[in-house]
Amino acid sequence: SLLPKTVAVYHKIGNEIADALIKKANEGLDVRVIVDGPTNAVERPVLTKMRKSKVKCINNKGSFAHPITDRGLSAYHRKIYMIDKKTVMTGGINIGDEYLTKNQWHDLMVEVKGPVMSDALNDFYQHWNYSAGEPPEKLEKAPPPSAFKLSENDGDPLPFDKVDSGKARLITTDPVQGKKNIKIWMLEAIKNAKDRIYIQDPYFNDPEIIAALKEAVNRKVKVEVIFPQANDMPIMKHLDDVVLDELYAEGADTYLYNTNGREGFNHLKATIIDDMACLGSSNKDVRAMNTNQEINYVFDDKTFTDTVV
């Protein structure tokens, strides 16, 4: 296999995924996992099990170890799953039981196939090289985009909305390389929006993004933002409420996602700006926009974007 498998693991579902990865590693596949630096008591046995197997499992280098004393360091917040040259998936979903329980979290992933997978693999190789402490000359390089061919009959049981590969691209936040491409794209796209900006995000407090949205409202762009009714982090709920009030006062349409029913916390991150959709791991809080390791895809395709809306 040319592509690694990358996941972040958790509890019951984490053990199931870990067992599947160990099985594939024992069959001779190249199976690699990057996880964030801090781990909890539930995660450690699963990670230990993988590390005792043929799975190559490492911690992201530079992750913060303490939310107060080490605030300047970077959390590995990416959720990216790559399998052979067939598919790459990213979005908000971790490998965690909160997505399977009675009040399961509401979230979204996007599956990408074809030539745009090459950038995702190169990005993974850079992080693997850095976090594993390998010398730069050992940096692996992904096959060219032409090697990631899109097959009409790849056995995928799920229908999949095609996007012209020339209209999709990978953007990241990567403080190690000085990249804030997600924030740069977001600000530029909001600044140039003509008709609509639709946002759904659980953590929303970056002041530059907020200011840009207010300016868009004043340009008569339709701005709609969905916040979670409840939040897994009380401080984030407070910050979200402040932003909601600010945007509402400016004239934006603001909503609370109802979590009184079957679904629990709304963890989904999605941004629609005119005919573009930006989907991935990044929230719109200060850390995600500036210091976390984040990864998103941007799709400039009206047909696809309308399916997200």
N, C-alpha and C positions, 0 to 999 in steps of 0.2 A: 504494500500500500504506500502510495506517495504521500498521503495526507495523514496527519495525526488525528486522534479523537480527543477532543478537549472538553472537559466538563468541570463543574464545581459540585461537590457531592454533599449530601445531607443525611437523612435518617433511613426510613424504610425504603423509599424509592432510591435513596443513595446507595444502599446495600445492593439493591437489585441491579442498578446501573454498574456499580463496581464489579459485581460478579460477572456481568456480561462483558465488561472490558477485560477482566482477567482471563476469561475464556478465550477472547480474541487474541490477547497477547500470547497465550499458551499455544495458539494455532500459528504463531509466527508473525502476526501483524504488528506494525509499528503503532503502538498505543501510547499516547502522551497526555498528561493532565497537568495544567497549571491551576493552582488555587491561590486565593488571597493569603497573606501572611497570618493574620489572626484566625484561629480556629477555636471551636467550642467543644465541650465534652461529648456532644452527640456526633460531631464530625470526625474526631480524632481516631476512633476505632476503624472507621471506614477507610480513612486515609492510610492508616497503618497497614491494614489488610492489603491495599493496593501496593504500598511501598515494599511489602514483603514478597510481592509477585513480580512478574515480568513487565508490569505496567511501569512506565517511567513517569513518576509523579513528583513535581517540584513546587515550591512556594514562589510566588511572585516576589522578586527582589524589590525592596523599597516600600512594601506595604506598611501602613502605620500599625504599631503594636499597641498603642494606647490612644483613645480618642481625645485626650487632653494634652498629655505631654508630647505626643508625636503628631500633632495636627498638620504639620507641614508636609508629611509624607503622603504617598499615593496609595489609595485602595485599588486593588485589582477588581473592578466592578464589572468587567466584561463577562458576557455569557455568550460563548460561541462554540458551536459544535460542528466539526468538520469530518466528513466520512468519504474516504477515497477521493476520486475526482468527480463524485456524483452530486454532493450537496453540501451547503454550509447554512447553518441556522443561527440567527441571533435575535435578540429582543430582551425582554425583561425577566424571562422565566429561569429561575434557578432549579437545580435538582433538589427539591425540598418537599416535605410532606404537606406544607401549607397549600400546595396546589392540588392536593388529592382529598383533603378533609371535607367534612360536611359544609363548612363555610369557606370553601376554597377561594383562593385569591383569583381575582380577575386580571388577566394578563394577555400578552400577545407575543408571538414570534413570527419572524419572516424567514421563509426558506428561499435560498438563492441558488440557482444552478447556471452552469455555463461559464463563459470567459471571465466574468467579474469575480469568480472564485480565486483567481490567481493572486489578487491583491490581499485577500484575507489570509491566504497561506503564507505569503511573504511577511505579513504583519505578525503572524504567529511565530514564524522562525526568528524574527528579530527579538521578540519577547523571550523565546526559549533560550536563545543565545545569551541574552543579557542576564536572565534570572538564573540560568544554570552556571554562570560564570565562565562560559566558554570564550576563547579568544576570538576576535573579529574574523580571523581567517577561516574559522570553522563555521561561519554563518552559512546556513543552507539557503538555496534559492529555489523558489517555486518554478514549475514548468511555465512556459509562456501561456498567455490567455487562450491561444489556439488549441492547447492540449486539453482544455476543459470543455469538451464538446457537449452540447445539449442533445440528449437522446429522446426521441419521441416515445420509445417503449423501454423505459428503465425499470419497470416493475413497481413504480410508485403508486400505492393504492389511493392517494389523495389527489383530487384535481388541483391543477396549479396554473395560476394566471401568468401568462408569459409577459415578460418585459423585455423590450429591445435592449440587448446588453450594452449598447452604446449610450443608453439613457439611465444607467444605474452605476453608482460608484460608492466606494468605501471611504468613510471619513472617521477620524479618530481624535480622541483627546489622549495625549501621551506626553506627560511632563518630562520624561527621560529624554525624549527627542525634541522637547520644546514645542510640541504641537498642540494647538487648541482649535483644530479644524472644524470640530462640531460647532463650537461657539461662533467661529468666524462665519461658517455657512449660515447658521441660524440668524445671526444679526443681519447679514447681507440679504438673505431671503425675505426676512420681515421688512427690511427697509424698502425692498423693491416689490413687495406684494401689491397686487392690483385689486383683487376681488375678495379673497377669503383667507383667513388664518384660523384653523381649528387645532386645538391642543388638548391633549389628555395627559396628565402627569401627576404623580403622587407627591413629589418634592419640588417645590417651585419657589425659589427666592433669589435668583441671580438678578441684581439690580439693572444690569445692562439690558438683559432680555425684557424685563418689565418695562423699562423706559422705551424700548423700541416698539413694544406692543401698544403702549399709550399713544405714541406718535402715529402708529398705523390706524388706530381708532380715529384720531383727529384727521386723518386723510380719507376717512369714510370707508376704510376697509372693514369688512365684516369680521369681527374677532370673537370667537367662542372658545371658552376654556372650561374644561371639566376637571374639578378637583375631587378627591375622595371624601366621602362623607365622614369616614373614620380613618385614622392613620395608625400605623403600627408604632410610630414614634411621636409621643406627645409634643415635643418641641417643634417637629415638622408640621403637625396639625396647626399649631399656633401660627407659625410662619405662613403656611398656606392661607389661613384665614385672613391674615393681614393683606396678602397679595390679592386675594379674592375681592376684598373690600376696595382696594385701590383700583383694580381694573374695572369693577362694577361702577365705581364713582366716575371713572373716565368715560364710560359708555360701552364697555365690552359686555357681551353676554356671558355670564358666569353661572356654572351649575355645580351641584354636588351629586356625585354618583351614589345612588341609593344602595346601601349595603345591608338593608334590613331583611332581604330575602335570602336566597340560597347562597349567593356569593358573598365572600368576605371582603377584605381589603382590596381596593382598586389599585393595582401595582403597574398598570399599563402605561407605556410611554409611546406616544405617537404625535407627530406634528404634520399637519397638512397645510401647505402654503400654495395657493392657486392650484396648479396641476402637479405639484411635487409632494411626495410623501417621504418623511424622514423617520425611520424606524430602527430601533436598536436598544442598547443598554442604558443610554444616557438620560438621566433626569435633567431638570433645569434648576437645580440648586447650585450654590457657589462651588462646592467641591467637584461636582460632576463636570461643570463647565470649565474648570481650571486645573484641578490637581489629580483627579482620579484617572485611572486607565479605563477608557470607554471606547465603544465601537458601534457605529451606526452605518446603515446603508441609506443613500438618497436615491429615490426613484423619480425620474422626470418622465412620467407616462400617465396621461389623463385617465385612460381606461383602468389601469392598475390602481391609481390613486382613488378613483371613485369607488372601487371595491372596498377600500379601507374606510372611507367615509361611511 
